[in-house]
Amino acid sequence: ESDLDQLIAPVYKKYQNPVTTILAAAGDIQIHLRARCETEAEAEALLAEVGGPIELLLGDRIYSRNGDPLEVVVGELLRAMHATVSVAESATGGMLGERFTSVPGSSAYFVGGFIAYNNAMKTELLGVSPEILKEHGPVSRPAAEAMALGARRRTSSTYALSITGAAGPEAGSEKVPRGTMYVGLADAAGTLVLHRQFLGDRQRIRTFAVQMALDLLRRRITGRP
C-alpha cells in the first residue's frame, strides 16, 4: 500500500477534487477516485484527467476498473476464448475452486478440480510420481508443476492451476518455511511455476496464494509476463 501511494502520489496530490483513497485487502489494492462537479460529464472528464496518468504508472497491474474481483475478470477472459480451467489444490483445500464457482455461470469455463491434500492423493488423483515427492517434497516447484499437468491431463481443460505450500501455523520447516507457496499453471504452451513467501496467519497466506493463482492465469491469457 505504501509503495503504491509513493508511486501515484505525484499525480493525485495535485488535486483536491477528485479525492483519492487507497484501500488495501489481502491480495489486492483498490484506488477509489471521487469527483464532485455540477454535471456528470464534468465529473467523468476530471476522473479521466487523474485516472489516466495513474493507469499509465500501474500498467498491467490493473486488472479491473469497475471493482470486479479477479475471479470475474478471469472468467470473462476464459468465456471470450471459449477456454476452460481446472484446479489441483493442496494447501488451499478448495479455496481456488470456490472462487471460480462463486461466479454465476462459471460452469461455462470451470470444469472441476482436485483437493489432493496428502501425498497419496497427489499420486493417485493427479499422477504425481512418488519419486518427485520423495526427492523434492510435496511443497516444491516440481510437485506444483506435476499437479498442474495432472489436472489438465485428467480433465482435458485448456488451463490448469495448482497450489501447494505450507500455510501454518504448525506447518513449515527449515527447508520449507511457513508461508512458502508454489502456484503452477499448465496449458498447451507448457508449464509455469511461481514461488512466493507470504507473511501472516494461515487464512491470509492461503488467500494470497489463491489470488496469485488467479492473477497468474490472467497474465497467461493476456500474454503479460
N, C-alpha and C positions, 0 to 999 in steps of 0.2 A: 504493500500500500504506500509506504513512504517512497519507494523507488519510483512508482507511478506518479505520485504527486510531484516529485522532483523533476520528472520528465515533462509533464504537461503544465506545470505551474506558470512558466513564462508565457503561455498562451492565455490561460483563463484569468490570471491575476490582472490583466489589463482591463477587465470588465467587472463592474458591479452588477450589471444586468446583461446577460443572464447570470444566474447564480450556479456555481458548480459544486457538486457534492460527490465525494468518493466513498463508496461503501464496499467493504471487504467481507467476503464469506469464505468458507472452506473450498478452495479450488478455483475461485474466480473473483474478479473485482468489477464493480459496476460504477460507471460515471454517469451521473444524472445532471442534465442541464435544464434549468427552468427560467424561461424568459417571461417578462411582463411587458406587454405592449398594447396599444389601442386596438390593433387588429391581428387576426391570426396570421395574415400574410407577413406583417412586420415581425411577429414573433418567430416565424419559420425562417425568415431571412437572417435574423440575428443569431438564431441557433446554428444555422449553417455557417455563419461567419466565424463562430467559435469552434463548432464541431469539426469543420473541415480540417483545420490545422492539427487538431488533436488526432483525428483519424490518420493523417499522414505520419504523425510521430509513432503511432501504435502499429500501423501496418497490419500484417496478417494475425496479430494477436487478438484482433477484434473478431469475434465470431457471431455477435448478434447486435443489432441496432435498435431492437424493439423490446428487449428484455427476455426473449425466448431462451430457455436453457439449452445446454449442449445437446441433450437427447432429442429435442425437437429439431434443432438445426441439422444434426447428423441424419435424422430420419428423413427430412426433406431432401437432403442430398442423395440418400440411398433411393428414395422413391423416384426422383427425377432420372436416375440412372437405370431404374429397374433392377437394382442390385439388392443383394441380401447379406445378412450378417449373422454370425453365430458367436457364442462366447464359451470360454472354458475358464472357470474361476476356482481358485483355491482360497487364498486369504480373504477375499471379499465375500465368499459364501452366497453368491446370488445377487449382490447389490448392483452389479453391472446389468444383468438381465432385467432386474426390476426397473432400472432407469429406462431401458428401451421400452419395456412393456407398459410403462406408466403413460405413454403417449397413445391416445386413441388412434386406431387404425394401424398400429405398428406391426400387425400380423402381415402386412403387405411386404415387409422387408426383414423382420426379425424371425428367424426360423426356429430358434431354440438354443439350448446350451447345456453345459455340464458343470456340476459342482463336484469337483474331484479334490476332496479335502485331504485325503491321505494318499500315500504312495501307491497303494494297491489300486485305488480308483483311477489314479493318473495312468497307470499301466493298462488296466482293464477297459476303461472307457475311452481313453484318448490314444492309447498305443505308445505312451512314453516308455522308452526302453529302460529296464532295470539298470542297465549299465550307465545311462545318463544320470539316473537318480543316485546311484552308488558313487560315481566319480565326482559329480558336480553338486549333488544335493537337490532337493525339490525347490529350494529358493535360489535360482540361478538363471543365467541367461539361456543356457541350453535347454533347461526344463521349460521355461516360458515359450521358447521357440517351438519345442516339440508339442506342447499343449495346444498352441495356436494351429499348428499343422494338423494335429489330430482332430481338432474340432472342425476344421474346414473339410478334411477328408471324410469325416463321418456324416456331415450334413450337406455337403456339396454347395456350401454358401460361397458367395463372391468374396467376402471378407470374413476373417475370424480373429477375435481378440482373446487374449489370455492374460490372467493376472495371477501371480504367485508372489508371496512375500512373508514377512514376519511382522505382524501388526502389534503384537504385545498384548498385555503388559508382560506376561511371563515368557513369551516367545523371544527369541533372539540369542545370539551368542557372540563370541569374539569374532568369529568368521562371518557371521551374518547378524549384524546389529539390529536391534529393534527399529522398525521404521523402514527397513530395506524392502523395496518393491521392484518387481520386474513386470513390465507390460509388453506382451508380444502381439504382433499382427502378422497374419498370413494372407496373401492373395495370389493372383496368377503371376504377379511380377516377382514374388519371392517373399522373404520374411524380414521383419524388423523388430528389434527388441530394445526397449528403453529401460534404463535403471535410474531410480531415484532413491534418495534417503530422506524420508519425511520425519518431521518432529511432531510431537503432540500425543494425545491419547489414542486408544485403539480406533475409535469411531472416526476421528479426524484423519488418521493415517489411511484408513480404508476409503474414506470419502475422496481424499486426494488421489488415490490410485485409480478409482473409477473415473474421476474427472480427467485424469491423464489419459486413460484408455480412450475415452470418447474424443478427446482432442487429437490424439494420435490418428484416429480414424478420419476425423475431419480433415486433417492436414494431408493424409494419404489420398483421400478422394480429390481434394482440390489441388494436389500437386505441389503443396508447400512443404519445406523441409521440416 
